[in-house]
Amino acid sequence: MKKYKHIFFDLDHTLWDFDRASMETLKELFYHYKINEHAKVTHEDFVDCFWEINHKLWDKYNHGLIDKATIRDQRFFMVYEKFKIEKKHIPTEIGILYLEKCPQKPYLMPFAEDVLNYLRDKKYQLHILSNGFGDVQFVKLQKSNIAHFFDCVITSETTGHKKPSKEIFDFAISSVNGNGKDMIMIGDNPETDIMGAIKAGWDSIFYNPDKKEIPHSSTIEVKSLEEIKQFF
């Protein structure tokens, strides 16, 4: 593979283990608020429902159909509505506590720190390019002890644009004084990370532990972050 200077990583599901952090936080909140006393629901069902709703809301956000506040304000109410829990039993602070607790979980995807050390030792400049919200993404980086690896952290809020729009990739190029040919995107989302990068003229590596359909023949696929080393 040709020599790159800048390597951009997605954060959630690529480096930071969102699923583990979210599951643990939701379980804590489920029992703290005794949700099982107000509905016939297990914490596993509660987590699964939240993830399904959260995924749909994020998909709408990525397509510019809703804003940040809608995700934060609606997802728990939609979960409670799904299980027909009366509004009087809905703690208004549950969404706030989720946002406070979840980003503080220090969980990384397998081999994430090892790969970051390897790439930094090879003198690559490492950056984050995320559709996540800045106020929580920076907490995740700090609490998981990987913030020091990154020279530049770009979020959709920083730019006013979201992946897969070309504008956010162009913003990234100008932010690091790159040229688009000396940078590569590594991420788990076939649409926002990979197709976004390809349409912007970047090379890409598709981190695909869940064996999703490969979005484009030009991308490199890895099942484990450890496999990334062979390309640098």
N, C-alpha and C positions, 0 to 999 in steps of 0.2 A: 504494500500500500504506500502511496506517495506520502511525502512528509507533510504533516499538518503542524500548525502552530497553536491553534485554538480548538479546544474540545469543549463543547457545550453539552451538559447533562440536563435532562428533566429531573425533577426531584421526587415527587410522589410516585410510588410503585417502581421507580427506577433505582434510586439510591436509598430513599427513606421508605421503610416498610409501613405504608399507610394501613394496610389491612390488619396487621398485628396491633398497631397503636390504637386504631379505631375500635377494634373488637374489645380490647382490654378496657378502654375508656367507657364504651357503651355498657359493658357488663357492670362496671363500677357504678355507673349512674342508674342502671336498671334496679340494682339492689338497694342503692342509697335512697331512691324515691319509692321503693316497694311497688314497682309497677305491676308485678304479678298479683298484687292484692286488688287491683282495680280492673284486671282483665285476665282472661284465660290465655296467657301467653308466656312462653319460656324466654329466657334471655337470648337463646339462639335464634328464635323467631323474630325477636325484637331487633337483633343485629342484622339479620338477613333483610328485613323490611326496610330498615334505615339505609342499608347499602343500596338496595334497589331504587329507592326514592332519591337518594343522594346522587347516584349515577345518572339518573334521568335529568335531574336539575342541573348537574354539571354539564351534561351534553347540551342542554339548552343554553347555558351560560357560554360555552365554547362557541356556539353558533350565534351569539349576540342576541338571543331572544329574551333573556332575563338578566338582572344585575346581581351583584354580590349580596345585597341586602335581602333579595328574595330567597336566595339559597339559605342564608342564615336564619331568616325569619320563618320560613315555611316548612323546612324538612322535618322537624320534630312534631309540629302540629299535624302534618300529613301522616306521620307514623301513628300518632295517637288516634287520628281519625280512622285509619285503617283497622285498628283494633277496637274501634267504637268505645274509646275511653272518654268519659265526660270531661268537658272543658274545665270544670271545677277541680279536677284531679291533675290537670296539666301544670307542672311547675314552670313558671315563665322563665326561670333562670337556667333551665336545663341546657338550652342552646348555648348560653354564655359559658357555662361550666364545661361543656364539651369543647368549646374553642380554647378554653384555658388549659384544660388537662391534656387533650390529645396531642398537641404539638410538643409537649414536654416529654413525651415518651422517646427514649433514645434509640429506638430500634432501626437498624439498617438492613437492607437486603443482603443476602449472602455474598460475600467477597467484595462488598462495596468499598470498605476502607482499604482493603488490600489493593484493589485496582487503582484507587485514588493515589495511594502511596507510590505505586509503580509508575503511574503516569507523571506524577510530580517529579519523581527522581529522574525521569527521562526528559525533564525540562519543558514539558508541555504546559501551556497556560490553560487552566481549567476554569469553567464558568457554569453558572446555572441559568437555564432559560425555562421559566415555569409559568403556567397559567394560574397557579395558586396565588392566594392573597399575601401580599408582602408582610403584613403584620404577623402572620403565623409561619410563613416560610422561613423567615430569619430565626425564629425561635427553634424550629426543627433543626436547622443547621447548627445552631449553638448547642442545643441539648444533646444532639447525637455526636457532637465533637468533630464535625467535619467542616465547619465554617472556614477554618484556616486554609483549606485547600483551594478556595475559589477567589479569583481576582475580581470577578464581576458577577453580580447576582441581578438578573433581569426578570421581572414579573410582568404580567399583563397590566397591572396597575401602574407600573413604572412607565410604560409606553403608551397606554391607552389602546393597545391592540392585543389580540389574543392569537396564540397558535391555533389554526394553521395559517393565519394571514401572513402574506409576504412582508407586511409592514413591520411586524415584530422581529422577523429575521433580519431585515434591513437595519433596524435599530440596533440589533446585536452586532452587526458588522461595523457600524460606525462607532459603537461604544468601545470596541477593542481595537479600532484602527485596522481591521482586517480587510480582506478583499473577496470573501465568499469562497475562494478556492483553497484557502489555507485553514478552513474550519470544517468541523464535522459535528453533527447532532447525534446524540445517543439518547434513546427514549423507548418507552414501552407502549405508547399510544400510536397505533398505525395511522391514524388520521392527523392528529394535531402535531405529533413529533415527526413522523416519517414523511408523510405526504406534504406536510408543511415545509419541511427542509428541502425535499426534492423540488417542489414548485419554486422555491426561493433560489435554487441553483446550488444547494449544499449537498455534500455527501452525507450519508447517514448509516447508523447501526441500529437495527431494530432488536431491542432486548425483549425476548419473547419466551419467557418461562412457561406461559400458559398455552403455548402452541396455537396462537391465533393465526388467521390467514395472513400470509405475507402480502403487504399492500402494494409492493412494486418490485419488479425483478432487479432493479438497480441497487436496492438496499442490501446491506449485509445483515444476516440474522445470527443472533447468538441466543442460546438457551440459558446461559449462565454469564454473569458479569466477568467471571474469571477468563472466559474465552476471548474477551476483548484484548487481552494482552498480546495475543498473536498478531494483531493488526498494527501494533505500534512498537 
